[in-house]
Amino acid sequence: MQNSQDPKETQDSQPDQTETIPATDETIAAGVADAVETPQAEQAPPPDLEQLLKEAEMRSVEHHDAWMRAKAETENIRKRAQTDLANAHKYAVDSFSTELLTVMDSLDAALAVENATVENFKSGMELTQKQLTTVFDKFNIKVINPQGEKFDPHQHQAMTMVDSDLAPNTVVQVMQKGYKLNERIIRPALVMVSKSQDT
């Protein structure tokens, strides 16, 4: 039959599967690049996680120690401040009390005098009052004596309203002097105040 083919021809017509593809410039360049990159990747070792963990733990311990020292120092400062404040409250009048001792000495000396006359007592009291006034001036304690002044509710305490020829809300009489320490009122003056003419 003429349909049969020569096995040799059939074998020659099929492509050779072992045939290699010719190398081009691009494939050569890619191969060179792979060959160059591969050693570099192998040369960079992966990070040592255990070493990194140890370093992190060391830094954590250092930070914790620093925090503990700062906390202890803060606590010491707070305790010292509390002690200083307590001492300030406890001994705030120390120097003032020392100055008052001279006034007490004068009073004791005046009372120790036998057969003292009224004049002697009066002169002794005047001397004691001068000493006390000196102490008040030294510690900036001022007298509030608003006789004839306009009534000031921040410094005066009105005990009663009275008819008067003075302008309304004027201090007619000081029943008890007031005192202030620096600008702080430690005792208001007790006063009588004139009424308004309309009332």
C-alpha positions as CSV (number, residue, x, y, z in Angstrom):
1,M,0.0,0.0,0.0
2,Q,1.2,3.5,-0.7
3,N,-0.2,4.9,2.6
4,S,2.5,3.4,4.6
5,Q,5.3,5.7,5.5
6,D,8.8,5.0,6.0
7,P,9.6,4.9,9.7
8,K,12.8,6.7,9.0
9,E,10.9,9.6,7.4
10,T,8.4,9.8,10.3
11,Q,11.2,9.9,12.8
12,D,12.9,12.7,10.8
13,S,9.7,14.8,10.7
14,Q,9.3,15.0,14.5
15,P,11.3,17.7,16.3
16,D,14.2,16.6,18.4
17,Q,13.0,17.1,22.1
18,T,16.6,17.1,23.4
19,E,17.4,20.0,21.2
20,T,18.7,23.0,23.2
21,I,17.5,26.6,22.8
22,P,20.3,28.8,21.6
23,A,21.4,31.2,24.3
24,T,20.8,34.9,23.8
25,D,22.5,37.9,25.4
26,E,19.5,38.5,27.7
27,T,19.5,35.0,29.1
28,I,23.3,35.2,29.7
29,A,22.9,38.5,31.5
30,A,20.1,37.1,33.7
31,G,22.2,34.1,34.6
32,V,25.2,36.2,35.5
33,A,22.9,38.4,37.7
34,D,21.6,35.3,39.5
35,A,25.0,34.1,40.0
36,V,26.1,37.4,41.5
37,E,23.1,37.9,43.7
38,T,23.0,34.4,45.2
39,P,26.4,34.7,47.1
40,Q,25.4,38.1,48.5
41,A,22.1,36.7,49.9
42,E,24.0,33.8,51.4
43,Q,26.6,36.1,52.9
44,A,24.0,38.2,54.9
45,P,23.2,35.9,57.9
46,P,19.6,36.1,59.3
47,P,19.3,38.2,62.5
48,D,20.0,36.2,65.7
49,L,16.7,36.4,67.5
50,E,18.1,35.1,70.7
51,Q,20.8,37.8,70.8
52,L,18.2,40.5,70.0
53,L,16.0,39.2,72.8
54,K,18.9,39.3,75.2
55,E,19.6,42.9,74.3
56,A,16.0,43.9,74.6
57,E,15.9,42.3,78.1
58,M,19.0,44.1,79.1
59,R,17.5,47.4,78.0
60,S,14.3,46.6,79.8
61,V,16.2,45.9,83.0
62,E,18.1,49.2,82.7
63,H,14.9,51.2,82.1
64,H,13.2,49.4,85.1
65,D,16.2,50.2,87.4
66,A,16.2,53.9,86.2
67,W,12.4,54.1,86.8
68,M,12.8,52.6,90.3
69,R,15.6,55.1,91.2
70,A,13.5,58.0,90.0
71,K,10.5,56.7,91.9
72,A,12.5,56.4,95.1
73,E,14.0,59.9,94.6
74,T,10.5,61.3,94.1
75,E,9.2,59.6,97.2
76,N,12.2,61.0,99.2
77,I,11.5,64.5,97.9
78,R,7.8,64.2,98.8
79,K,8.6,63.1,102.4
80,R,11.1,65.9,102.8
81,A,8.5,68.4,101.6
82,Q,6.0,67.0,104.0
83,T,8.5,67.3,106.9
84,D,9.4,70.8,105.9
85,L,5.8,71.8,105.7
86,A,5.0,70.3,109.1
87,N,8.0,72.1,110.6
88,A,6.9,75.4,109.0
89,H,3.5,75.0,110.5
90,K,4.8,73.9,113.9
91,Y,7.5,76.6,114.2
92,A,6.0,79.4,112.1
93,V,5.5,81.6,115.2
94,D,8.9,80.8,116.7
95,S,10.5,84.2,116.1
96,F,7.2,86.0,116.9
97,S,7.0,84.2,120.2
98,T,10.6,85.1,121.0
99,E,9.8,88.8,120.5
100,L,6.7,88.5,122.8
101,L,8.8,87.2,125.6
102,T,10.2,90.8,126.2
103,V,6.6,92.0,126.5
104,M,5.8,89.3,129.1
105,D,9.0,90.3,131.0
106,S,7.8,93.9,131.2
107,L,4.4,92.8,132.5
108,D,6.0,90.5,135.1
109,A,8.3,93.4,136.2
110,A,5.3,95.8,136.5
111,L,3.3,93.4,138.6
112,A,6.3,92.6,140.9
113,V,6.5,96.2,142.1
114,E,5.1,96.6,145.6
115,N,3.2,99.7,146.6
116,A,3.0,100.9,143.0
117,T,0.9,104.0,142.4
118,V,-1.6,104.4,139.6
119,E,0.9,106.5,137.7
120,N,3.5,103.8,137.9
121,F,1.1,101.2,136.6
122,K,0.1,103.5,133.8
123,S,3.7,104.3,132.7
124,G,4.5,100.6,132.9
125,M,1.5,99.7,130.7
126,E,2.4,102.4,128.2
127,L,6.0,101.0,128.0
128,T,4.6,97.5,127.5
129,Q,2.2,98.8,124.8
130,K,5.2,100.4,123.0
131,Q,7.1,97.1,123.1
132,L,4.1,95.3,121.7
133,T,3.7,97.8,119.0
134,T,7.3,97.4,118.0
135,V,6.8,93.6,117.8
136,F,3.7,94.2,115.6
137,D,5.6,96.5,113.3
138,K,8.5,94.0,113.0
139,F,6.1,91.3,111.8
140,N,3.9,93.7,109.7
141,I,0.8,93.5,111.9
142,K,-1.2,96.6,111.3
143,V,-4.0,98.1,113.3
144,I,-7.4,98.7,111.7
145,N,-8.9,101.8,113.3
146,P,-11.4,103.2,110.8
147,Q,-12.9,106.0,112.9
148,G,-14.6,108.5,110.5
149,E,-13.8,106.4,107.5
150,K,-16.2,104.9,104.9
151,F,-17.4,101.5,105.9
152,D,-15.5,98.7,104.2
153,P,-17.2,95.2,104.6
154,H,-13.8,93.6,103.8
155,Q,-12.1,95.1,106.8
156,H,-15.0,96.1,109.1
157,Q,-17.9,94.4,110.8
158,A,-20.9,96.5,111.4
159,M,-22.5,95.9,114.7
160,T,-25.3,98.4,114.4
161,M,-26.6,101.3,112.3
162,V,-27.1,104.7,114.1
163,D,-28.4,108.1,113.2
164,S,-25.6,110.5,112.5
165,D,-24.7,113.8,110.9
166,L,-21.9,112.0,109.0
167,A,-22.4,110.8,105.5
168,P,-24.2,107.5,105.2
169,N,-22.1,104.3,105.6
170,T,-19.5,106.1,107.6
171,V,-17.9,104.6,110.7
172,V,-19.2,106.5,113.6
173,Q,-17.5,104.6,116.4
174,V,-14.9,101.8,116.6
175,M,-16.0,99.4,119.3
176,Q,-13.0,97.1,118.8
177,K,-9.9,97.7,116.6
178,G,-9.2,95.2,113.9
179,Y,-5.8,93.8,112.8
180,K,-4.3,92.6,109.6
181,L,-1.2,90.6,108.9
182,N,0.4,91.9,105.7
183,E,-2.7,92.2,103.6
184,R,-4.7,89.5,105.3
185,I,-7.4,90.4,107.8
186,I,-6.9,88.4,111.0
187,R,-9.6,90.3,112.8
188,P,-12.1,92.8,111.4
189,A,-12.8,96.0,113.3
190,L,-16.2,96.1,115.1
191,V,-17.9,99.4,114.2
192,M,-21.0,101.4,114.4
193,V,-22.1,102.8,111.0
194,S,-24.2,105.8,110.2
195,K,-27.6,105.3,108.6
196,S,-28.7,106.6,105.3
197,Q,-30.8,109.8,105.6
198,D,-33.7,108.2,103.7
199,T,-34.2,105.4,106.3
